[in-house]
Every structure is written in structure tokens, then in C-alpha cells.
Amino acid sequence: MQDIAPGQAPARSIEVSPNNPCPFLRALVAGGYVGGHVVPLTELSATIDRATGKTGLPALIAGGQIFMVALIANGLGPFSQLRSLTKGAILDELRNGPLDKHGAGSRILDQHAVVHEDEIARLATFGKGYPNPDGGTERGLSASDIKTFMAANFQRAKDEHSWSYAILRCYYPLLMLGEWPVLLDIMGKGEGKDRYLSVAEVRTLFVERRFPDRIVALLNR
Ligand code: HEM
């Protein structure tokens, strides 16, 4: 593995706009699985669907959910949605869009898409050692650790704002359900309540914009 300095991405990966704040989409763009600008919704959902490894009905449901998220990602007005439907999602114009939680997330990526290692270290504090299917134990976050992490992220943002924040932004926890828990679903290791999101793999995703080999194999199918 290449040795990557904190906050740096490897030289060989494709550049990704700082206005794409989603670590998952950033890795898809960096790996050349989708373009970095306008991506048709069907292409985007089919690509993400491949990464999930799901087939049959679960794949159809996952694809439909991704399609709906991508449909509203660049704006909620009828014109935005018509444009998204006919042309696609604009991946380098996601920042400040309806899905941007403005600091109520992990804060691993700032608004310039610079990675903050201290926030990765903070994420790790919500995890613990889990049995690694490849052997030994590994630090990671289970579904319940992720729930605690997301609640803490929202609370942190709430504490920094007035009471009105909690009312106006009450839908943020709902948005979060489509992020970390879905990442656990796709990239998680182990089964059942011991299924966990590896902190090391989260770091690679954010810093190197690279998926674990098993996800790359699914994407290359
Ligand atoms: C299954 C696919 C996806 C996964 C696993 C995923 C996962 C994530 C994760 C883990 C975050 C980071 C949240 C944080 O730092 O706390 C995030 C943020 C984000 N995602 Fe995705 N995502 C997916 C698909 C999408 C799609 C299709 C879009 C839109 C086209 C999207 C747009 C965003 C945006 C705008 C953010 C920034 C939210 C913020 O910083 O407040 N994501 N995503």
C-alpha cells in the first residue's frame, strides 16, 4: 500500500471537485467508475448498485433509493428535478445542495474537501475492537456505534447554534440514515450485530478516495 501523508490523496487518482462532499461518490469519481460532473441517474444508481453486491429485488430497491436521493441532490424545485431526470446528477455541484448538512456530519471533510485526521480519530473513539473475518480483531463501528456517532454529530452542531437550529434542521438525522448506515451496509465486515465499518477502511476511503479490494472487484464486474 502507498504511504499517504495526512490529508493527502494519491497522485494517481483522478481529481475530484471539492464541491463533491460525499466520500463514496468521491471514490467512484477518483476510480473512474463515473465522471465527475453530470452523471445520468440511471448510470449513477446502476454503478452504486454494483458496489452493493446486491442482486434481484434487494438490488432493485437499493437502486430505487439511490435514484431518489440523486434526484433531489442538486435542488428541490421542479426545474432542478426535471434537469436531474433528463440530464443527471451534477456531482461537482453537491455542496450547499439539499443534502449538505453544513457541519452536522462527521466533519472529516471540510468545505474545501480537505481531510481532517483529528475527525477520523474522533470517529474511531465511537468504535471498538471487532472480530475481523480475515483474522484477528480490528477497530470499527457497528450499527449501534454508528447511531451513537451520528447523534453526537448532530448534537455537536446543535450546541454550536441557537435552539432554532434543532427545529429548522430536524430532518438532518433523516439524511444521515442514508450515509453512514448505508456505508456500513456496503463496506461492513462480519455478520449480524458484529458487522462493523472498519476505521482503517473509512480512512482509506476519505484520504485516498479508494474502496477496499472486495468493493473494487464488485465494481469491475
Ligand atoms: C450508497 C451510496 C452512498 C453512500 C454509502 C454514501 C455515504 C456518505 C457518507 C458516509 C457521507 C459522509 C457524512 C459525514 O461526513 O458525516 C456522505 C455525505 C454526502 N453524500 Fe453520500 N453516500 C452515497 C450516495 C450519495 C448520493 C447518490 C448522493 C447524491 C447524488 C450523495 C450525496 C452526499 C452529500 C451531498 C453528502 C454531504 C453531506 C454533508 O456533508 O452534510 N451521496 N455520503
Boltz pocket constraint, residues with backbone or C-beta under 6 A from the ligand:
constraints:
  - pocket:
      binder: B
      contacts: [[A, 21], [A, 22], [A, 23], [A, 24], [A, 25], [A, 48], [A, 66], [A, 69], [A, 70], [A, 73], [A, 89], [A, 94], [A, 95], [A, 97], [A, 99], [A, 100], [A, 101], [A, 102], [A, 103], [A, 104], [A, 105], [A, 106], [A, 107], [A, 108], [A, 109], [A, 178], [A, 179], [A, 180], [A, 182], [A, 183], [A, 186]]
      max_distance: 6.0
